[in-house]
Amino acid sequence: MKTKLILASTLCIATALGLVTLTVEHHTLKLAAQERERVQAMYTTSKENELKHYVNMAKTAIQKIAKSDQDEAKMQRQALGVLSQMHFGNDGYFFIYDRLGNLLLDPSQMGLQGVDFCEPSQPAGENQTKLLLQTASQGGGIVRYLWQKPSSQVMAPKMSYVIPVGQWGWILGAGMYLDDVEATLRQIDQDAQQNIEDTQQSIFWIAALSIVLMGLAGLAMNLSNHRVASEKLQRLARRLVRSQEDERVRVARELHDGVVQVMVSSKFLLEAAQVQLQQAQQAPTPPTQPTGRSPHRLLEQGVNRLNDALHEIHRVSHGLRPALLDDLGLTAALELLVTQSREQFPFALQWSRQGQPVELPTAHGPPCSVWCRKP
């Protein structure tokens, strides 16, 4: 029973900790997803605002050059020269298209290594160029696409912002690579997964420690109960030995004070009768004996004493194990005990029984009977 209880408790704890683990994992992933969305939105908004600021700053520079009184071609060359030297960050640069989609800046003059513009004449940049020109024709906006990053020469997500420049029909734009944002988001996912693994490991150790402590507690309870049961058994054994010893003393005392005394008196009476009979046979004239001391009277008294001895032996044996206990059960034996005690002792005894008697095992009858007989 105790083993089943410990197993049931262990199963409940394991189930509860498993549910806690699943709940923690679910909420951790949910919080990580929410944090990912917030970080992505914050980074994206920040990059968009930063990109718009750079493009508007370049547009202001072009408009300032266009307001001078110089030749238009010279002003355009001057503006392109200024834009070619303007860049931001490690991989940020500007690009210029005319209204026909021709690229006006030369990558070799940018001052950055590995710059590759989207050109409509090249298959790799045809779709991106069309998307940039279409967005600019609609008033400008944000365009997202994949493009080669100058510093690493690998394809990375890029966000560009393009606007039209009115007086020359140019399309001005700049782009920023978003791989750092993706790296930050991947780091968030990795941190969330690591937190889940750490939490699961902590819960596992907590579960293992709880199970070990529960096992130790169960073992301690078993040892304590075993010790208590052993002490009770020892006390019961001592009581049984003491009861047996008390019963031996009682039987010995009753035999000595009752049966032995009766047998001794019977022996004296029979010996006296034997002596008188021998004297009567040897004498020619039988001597006159008192009526109470005649051989026949002595024999009669000896027989009565033997009957008393038999009755006493029967009483002692009945006290050890009443015959009614085997024939009619404990209730009848106790009722007979009350009747006999009422006859033997000068005080009132009353027998009372309530309800239906319960049938006790055979081994329980004699101890109960002996216990009731103890003074």
C-alpha positions in Angstrom: 0.0 0.0 0.0 2.8 2.4 0.9 4.7 1.5 -2.2 1.6 2.2 -4.3 1.1 5.5 -2.5 4.8 6.5 -3.2 4.4 5.5 -6.9 1.2 7.4 -7.2 2.8 10.5 -5.6 5.8 10.2 -7.9 3.6 9.9 -11.0 1.6 13.0 -9.9 4.8 15.0 -9.4 6.3 13.9 -12.7 3.0 14.8 -14.5 2.8 18.2 -12.8 6.5 19.0 -13.6 5.9 17.8 -17.2 2.9 20.1 -17.5 5.0 22.9 -16.0 7.8 22.3 -18.5 5.3 22.4 -21.5 3.8 25.6 -20.1 7.1 27.2 -19.6 8.2 26.2 -23.1 5.0 27.5 -24.6 5.2 30.9 -22.9 8.9 31.2 -23.5 8.4 30.7 -27.3 5.5 33.0 -27.2 7.5 35.7 -25.5 10.4 35.1 -27.8 8.1 35.5 -30.8 6.7 38.7 -29.4 10.1 40.1 -28.6 11.2 39.1 -32.1 8.3 41.0 -33.7 9.0 44.0 -31.5 12.7 44.0 -32.3 12.1 43.5 -36.0 9.6 46.3 -36.1 11.8 48.6 -34.1 14.9 47.8 -36.2 12.9 48.2 -39.4 11.4 51.5 -38.4 14.8 52.7 -37.3 16.5 51.7 -40.6 13.7 53.2 -42.6 13.9 56.5 -40.8 17.7 56.5 -41.1 17.6 55.6 -44.8 15.0 58.4 -45.5 17.2 60.8 -43.7 20.3 59.9 -45.8 18.3 60.1 -49.1 16.7 63.5 -48.2 20.1 64.8 -47.2 21.5 63.8 -50.6 18.5 65.3 -52.3 19.1 68.5 -50.5 22.7 68.5 -51.8 21.6 67.9 -55.4 19.0 70.7 -55.2 21.5 73.1 -53.8 23.9 72.4 -56.7 21.0 72.6 -59.2 20.3 76.2 -58.0 23.6 77.5 -59.2 24.0 79.4 -62.5 26.5 76.9 -64.0 26.0 74.8 -67.1 23.4 72.0 -66.5 25.8 69.2 -67.6 28.5 70.6 -65.3 26.1 70.8 -62.4 25.1 67.2 -63.0 28.7 66.1 -63.1 29.3 68.0 -59.9 26.3 66.4 -58.2 27.3 62.9 -59.3 30.8 63.5 -58.0 29.4 64.6 -54.6 27.1 61.5 -54.4 29.9 59.1 -55.4 31.8 60.3 -52.4 28.9 60.1 -50.0 28.4 56.8 -48.2 27.3 55.7 -44.7 28.3 52.8 -42.6 30.5 50.0 -44.0 28.2 49.1 -46.9 25.9 52.2 -47.4 26.0 54.1 -50.7 23.8 56.1 -53.0 22.7 55.3 -56.6 21.2 57.5 -59.4 19.1 56.5 -62.4 17.8 58.8 -65.2 14.2 58.7 -66.4 15.1 56.0 -68.9 16.6 53.7 -66.2 20.2 54.2 -67.1 22.7 54.0 -64.2 24.5 57.4 -63.8 27.1 56.5 -61.1 30.3 54.6 -61.8 31.0 52.0 -59.0 34.8 52.4 -59.5 34.5 56.0 -58.4 32.5 55.2 -55.2 35.4 54.7 -52.9 34.0 51.4 -51.7 35.2 48.0 -52.7 32.8 45.5 -54.2 29.9 47.9 -55.0 27.6 46.4 -57.6 24.6 48.4 -58.8 21.3 47.1 -60.1 21.4 47.6 -63.8 18.4 46.8 -66.1 20.8 45.5 -68.7 22.0 42.7 -66.5 19.9 39.6 -65.6 20.8 39.7 -62.0 19.5 43.3 -61.5 16.7 43.5 -64.1 13.8 42.8 -61.7 15.2 44.9 -58.9 15.8 47.9 -61.3 12.2 47.7 -62.6 10.9 47.6 -59.0 13.0 50.6 -58.0 11.9 52.7 -61.1 8.3 51.7 -60.6 8.3 52.8 -57.0 10.0 56.1 -57.8 7.5 56.8 -60.6 4.7 56.5 -57.9 6.3 59.2 -55.7 9.0 57.1 -54.0 9.1 54.6 -51.2 10.7 51.5 -49.6 11.8 48.6 -51.7 13.0 45.2 -50.3 15.1 42.7 -52.3 18.2 40.5 -52.1 21.5 41.9 -53.3 25.2 41.3 -52.9 26.8 42.9 -49.9 30.1 44.7 -50.7 32.0 43.8 -47.6 31.2 40.1 -47.6 30.3 39.5 -51.3 27.3 37.4 -50.2 23.7 37.8 -51.0 21.8 39.5 -48.1 18.4 41.1 -47.6 18.5 44.8 -48.6 16.1 47.7 -48.0 16.3 50.7 -50.4 14.5 54.0 -50.4 14.1 55.8 -53.8 12.6 59.2 -54.6 12.4 61.3 -57.8 14.5 64.4 -58.2 12.4 66.8 -60.2 14.4 69.2 -62.2 16.7 66.7 -63.9 14.4 63.7 -64.0 16.7 61.7 -61.8 15.8 58.9 -59.5 17.8 59.0 -56.2 18.1 56.1 -53.9 20.1 54.5 -51.1 20.1 51.1 -49.5 20.9 49.4 -46.2 21.5 45.7 -45.7 19.4 43.9 -43.1 21.6 40.9 -42.3 22.5 42.5 -38.9 18.8 42.6 -38.1 18.4 38.9 -39.1 21.5 38.1 -37.0 19.9 39.8 -34.0 16.6 37.9 -34.6 18.5 34.6 -34.8 20.2 35.5 -31.6 16.9 36.1 -29.9 15.7 32.7 -31.1 18.8 31.0 -29.9 18.6 32.7 -26.5 14.9 31.6 -26.2 15.9 28.0 -27.1 18.8 28.1 -24.6 16.4 29.4 -21.9 14.0 26.6 -22.6 16.8 24.0 -22.4 18.1 25.5 -19.1 14.6 25.6 -17.7 14.0 22.0 -18.7 17.2 20.9 -17.1 16.4 22.8 -13.9 12.9 21.2 -13.8 14.5 17.8 -14.4 16.9 18.2 -11.5 14.1 19.4 -9.3 12.0 16.4 -10.3 14.9 14.0 -9.6 15.6 15.7 -6.3 11.9 15.5 -5.3 11.7 11.8 -6.3 14.8 11.1 -4.3 13.5 13.0 -1.3 10.2 11.2 -1.6 11.9 7.9 -1.7 14.0 8.7 1.3 10.9 9.9 3.2 9.1 6.7 2.3 12.1 4.7 3.4 12.3 6.6 6.7 8.5 6.0 7.2 9.0 2.3 6.5 11.9 2.1 8.9 9.9 4.1 11.6 6.8 1.9 11.1 9.0 -1.2 11.2 10.6 0.0 14.4 7.2 0.8 16.0 5.8 -2.6 14.8 8.9 -4.3 16.2 8.5 -2.6 19.5 4.8 -3.5 19.7 5.7 -7.1 18.8 8.3 -7.2 21.5 5.9 -5.8 24.1 3.3 -8.3 23.0 5.8 -11.1 23.2 6.8 -9.9 26.7 3.2 -9.7 27.8 2.5 -13.2 26.3 5.5 -14.6 28.2 4.4 -12.8 31.4 0.8 -14.1 30.9 2.1 -17.6 30.4 4.3 -17.3 33.5 1.4 -15.8 35.5 -0.8 -18.7 34.3 1.9 -21.2 35.4 2.1 -19.6 38.8 -1.7 -19.6 39.2 -2.0 -23.3 38.1 0.9 -24.3 40.4 -0.7 -22.4 43.3 -4.1 -23.8 42.8 -2.7 -27.3 42.4 -0.6 -26.9 45.6 -3.3 -25.2 47.6 -6.3 -27.1 46.3 -5.6 -30.5 44.7 -2.5 -31.4 46.6 -4.1 -30.6 49.9 -7.2 -32.6 49.1 -5.1 -35.6 47.9 -2.9 -35.5 51.0 -6.0 -35.5 53.3 -7.5 -38.3 51.2 -4.2 -40.2 51.6 -4.3 -39.8 55.4 -8.0 -40.9 55.6 -7.3 -44.0 53.5 -4.2 -44.9 55.5 -6.1 -44.6 58.7 -8.9 -46.8 57.4 -6.2 -49.3 56.3 -4.6 -49.4 59.7 -8.0 -49.9 61.5 -8.9 -52.7 59.1 -5.6 -54.5 59.7 -6.0 -54.2 63.5 -9.6 -55.5 63.3 -8.4 -58.5 61.4 -5.6 -59.3 63.8 -7.6 -58.8 67.1 -9.9 -61.8 68.2 -12.5 -59.3 69.3 -12.9 -56.2 67.2 -12.3 -53.1 69.2 -15.1 -50.6 69.6 -14.4 -47.4 67.4 -16.2 -44.1 67.5 -18.7 -43.7 64.7 -16.8 -40.9 63.0 -13.5 -42.9 63.1 -14.8 -46.3 61.8 -13.1 -47.7 58.7 -16.3 -47.4 56.6 -16.6 -43.7 57.6 -13.0 -43.0 56.9 -13.3 -44.7 53.5 -16.4 -42.6 52.7 -14.6 -39.4 53.7 -11.5 -40.5 51.6 -13.8 -41.1 48.5 -15.4 -37.7 49.1 -12.0 -36.0 49.2 -11.0 -37.7 46.0 -14.2 -36.4 44.4 -13.3 -32.9 45.7 -9.8 -33.4 44.1 -11.4 -34.4 40.8 -13.6 -31.3 41.0 -10.6 -29.1 41.7 -8.7 -30.6 38.8 -11.7 -30.0 36.6 -11.9 -26.4 37.7 -8.2 -25.8 37.1 -8.3 -27.4 33.6 -11.5 -25.4 32.9 -9.7 -22.3 33.8 -6.9 -23.1 31.4 -9.3 -23.6 28.4 -13.0 -23.9 29.1 -14.7 -26.7 27.2 -17.6 -24.3 26.3 -15.1 -22.2 24.4 -14.7 -24.9 21.8 -18.3 -26.0 21.8 -20.4 -22.9 22.1 -17.9 -20.0 21.7 -16.6 -17.1 23.7 -20.0 -15.7 24.6 -21.2 -18.8 26.4 -17.8 -19.2 28.1 -18.0 -15.7 29.5 -21.6 -16.2 30.6 -20.5 -19.4 32.5 -17.6 -17.5 34.0 -20.0 -14.9 35.4 -22.3 -17.6 36.8 -19.4 -19.4 38.5 -17.9 -16.2 39.9 -21.3 -15.2 41.3 -21.4 -18.5 43.2 -17.8 -18.3 44.4 -17.4 -14.7 45.5 -19.5 -12.7 47.9 -20.4 -9.8 45.6 -23.1 -9.2 42.9 -22.2 -9.9 39.3 -24.5 -9.3 36.3 -24.1 -10.5 32.7 -25.2 -8.2 29.9 -24.9 -8.5 26.2 -25.7 -5.8 23.6 -26.0 -6.3 19.9 -25.1 -9.4 17.9 -21.9 -11.2 19.0 -19.0 -11.1 16.4 -17.5 -14.5 15.6 -13.8 -14.2 16.6 -11.0 -16.4 15.2 -10.4 -19.5 17.2 -6.9 -18.3 18.2 -8.5 -15.2 19.9 -10.8 -17.0 22.2 -8.4 -18.4 24.9 -6.5 -15.1 25.4 -9.8 -13.2 25.9 -11.0 -15.8 28.3 -7.8 -15.8 30.3 -7.8 -12.0 30.3 -11.3 -11.9 31.8 -10.3 -14.4 34.5 -7.3 -12.3 35.6 -7.8 -10.6 39.0 
